[in-house]
Amino acid sequence: MLKVENLTKVYPNGTRALKNVSFEVKDGEFLAVIGLSGSGKSTLLRCINRLIEPTSGKIHWDGEDITAAKGAEIRKIRRQIGMVFQQFNLVKRSSVITNVLTGRLGYVNTWPSLLYLFSSKDRAMAMANLEQVGLVEKAHVRADSLSGGQQQRVGIARALMQEPRLILADEPVASLDPVLAHSILKYLEQLNKERGITVLCSLHFLDLVHRYASRAIALKDGELVFEGLPEQIDDAQFKAIYGQEAERVSIV
């Protein structure tokens, strides 16, 4: 179980991105994180794996205090937390398989990792993960030759190289068209249901939340304003999250 307690993040410029946010995520859940741009969604996800250092509060995972972990301990925790980014974060000039193999760096000793030396077992795992996302035939082409949807699938395969128990997906479909958005979320749903990987995914469109998430939380100005089932977000709740002028938009 993931337990977030009174998480607060204040940036050096004084921006209070998170304000005493608390919630729990059970193993195997698909939790959607919703809210307007700037509501704190990305900051929340990045605090969970310590890409961003929280100002105060606690994050516990299976009894371990992630916020107190240091050095080798935080590296060990991060091995089990895969990250999927909105802008893919691929090395565009490198091959697809090289990008996927970078997800294994946490398991490789320092010198081999600097030289990108991976075992045959790791390479076989990379090919298997590319097959999982339907890209095995693209293994040896440059990452920048792929479409946006294909690049995001490479990002998912890279995250799988960590053998994660938890995947944090930071607006993974924000830059994709509706058809590709469903494609990417179906891969995350498949990993959630078939491999039992817990997924925390920030999303904008409520119909995607209804289709894929088992539960949802909402942030507004850094504060938690909703926690519950997606179907509990009625019109009044929608206005409370997104503002009185907001209108529901469907993504087909």
TORDOGU-811929 format. One line per 4 residues: number of its first residue (from 1); for each residue x, y, z of C-alpha. Coordinates in steps of 0.1 Angstrom, whole numbers. Example, Ala and Ser with C-alpha at 12.3 -4.5 7.8 and 13.67 -1.06 7.14 Angstrom:
1	123 -45 78; 137 -11 71
This chain:
1	0 0 0; 11 36 -8; 2 61 19; 6 98 14
5	3 119 46; 1 157 48; 24 161 17; 34 197 11
9	57 212 -15; 67 248 -16; 91 258 -45; 119 283 -39
13	99 311 -56; 72 306 -29; 47 287 -51; 28 263 -28
17	22 234 -52; 9 209 -27; -9 217 6; -12 189 32
21	-23 162 7; -33 129 22; -46 97 5; -40 59 2
25	-36 36 -28; -41 -1 -24; -19 -26 -42; -33 -33 -77
29	-54 -1 -80; -56 21 -111; -58 56 -95; -65 86 -117
33	-52 120 -105; -73 148 -120; -73 186 -119; -65 216 -140
37	-30 223 -152; -11 238 -123; -32 220 -97; -2 200 -85
41	-6 166 -103; 29 164 -117; 45 176 -85; 26 149 -66
45	37 121 -88; 73 133 -88; 74 137 -50; 63 100 -47
49	96 88 -64; 116 117 -51; 123 133 -84; 111 163 -65
53	119 167 -28; 88 173 -7; 89 202 17; 71 183 45
57	48 153 50; 54 116 46; 51 90 19; 50 54 31
61	51 24 8; 47 -11 23; 58 4 56; 89 21 42
65	92 59 46; 102 70 10; 107 106 22; 134 95 47
69	152 72 23; 188 81 12; 215 69 -11; 213 32 -19
73	180 29 -1; 162 54 -24; 178 38 -55; 164 5 -44
77	130 20 -40; 131 37 -73; 139 4 -91; 103 -7 -82
81	87 26 -94; 84 30 -131; 78 65 -146; 60 73 -178
85	64 110 -189; 41 133 -209; 69 142 -234; 83 106 -235
89	119 116 -223; 136 94 -249; 171 99 -262; 159 107 -297
93	191 98 -316; 195 64 -299; 178 32 -310; 145 21 -295
97	162 -9 -277; 189 13 -262; 162 36 -248; 143 6 -234
101	175 -8 -218; 181 25 -199; 153 14 -177; 176 -13 -164
105	203 11 -153; 193 8 -116; 203 -29 -117; 237 -25 -134
109	270 -17 -117; 284 18 -123; 310 12 -150; 289 -11 -172
113	260 14 -169; 283 43 -181; 292 22 -211; 257 9 -217
117	269 -27 -213; 239 -49 -207; 237 -87 -203; 220 -110 -228
121	193 -115 -202; 186 -78 -201; 185 -76 -239; 161 -105 -240
125	139 -87 -214; 140 -55 -235; 128 -74 -266; 100 -91 -246
129	88 -57 -233; 89 -42 -268; 67 -72 -278; 44 -64 -250
133	38 -29 -264; 37 -41 -300; 70 -26 -311; 95 -54 -314
137	100 -48 -351; 111 -12 -343; 139 -23 -319; 168 -11 -339
141	154 21 -355; 161 56 -340; 136 67 -315; 129 100 -333
145	117 81 -363; 86 69 -344; 52 86 -340; 42 101 -307
149	21 71 -297; 50 47 -306; 74 68 -285; 51 67 -255
153	49 29 -259; 87 28 -258; 85 48 -226; 62 21 -212
157	86 -7 -222; 114 13 -206; 94 15 -173; 88 -22 -175
161	125 -29 -175; 125 -19 -138; 102 -48 -130; 80 -22 -113
165	53 -28 -87; 41 8 -92; 39 29 -124; 36 67 -122
169	22 80 -155; 24 118 -157; -2 129 -182; 9 102 -206
173	-17 110 -232; -18 148 -231; 1 152 -263; -17 124 -282
177	-49 123 -303; -80 105 -289; -73 71 -307; -37 70 -295
181	-48 81 -260; -70 50 -257; -42 29 -271; -17 40 -244
185	-42 37 -216; -52 2 -227; -15 -9 -224; -14 6 -188
189	-47 -11 -180; -33 -44 -193; -3 -41 -171; -25 -32 -142
193	-49 -61 -146; -25 -89 -159; 6 -81 -140; -10 -65 -109
197	11 -33 -113; -4 -4 -93; -9 26 -116; -11 63 -107
201	-20 82 -138; -28 119 -141; -55 126 -167; -75 156 -180
205	-106 140 -196; -132 125 -173; -144 99 -198; -109 84 -198
209	-111 84 -160; -144 66 -161; -132 41 -187; -98 31 -171
213	-96 41 -134; -108 21 -105; -106 52 -83; -98 89 -86
217	-85 118 -66; -87 155 -76; -64 184 -68; -73 220 -70
221	-46 247 -62; -25 220 -46; -53 208 -23; -71 174 -23
225	-107 182 -32; -121 148 -41; -113 111 -34; -136 83 -45
229	-150 64 -74; -150 80 -109; -188 77 -111; -192 98 -80
233	-179 129 -99; -213 144 -107; -219 178 -123; -216 197 -90
237	-183 179 -81; -170 185 -116; -176 223 -112; -159 222 -78
241	-128 206 -93; -125 225 -126; -144 258 -119; -179 270 -125
245	-172 280 -161; -158 245 -170; -177 223 -194; -173 185 -198
249	-155 176 -230; -156 141 -243; -126 123 -259; -140 97 -283
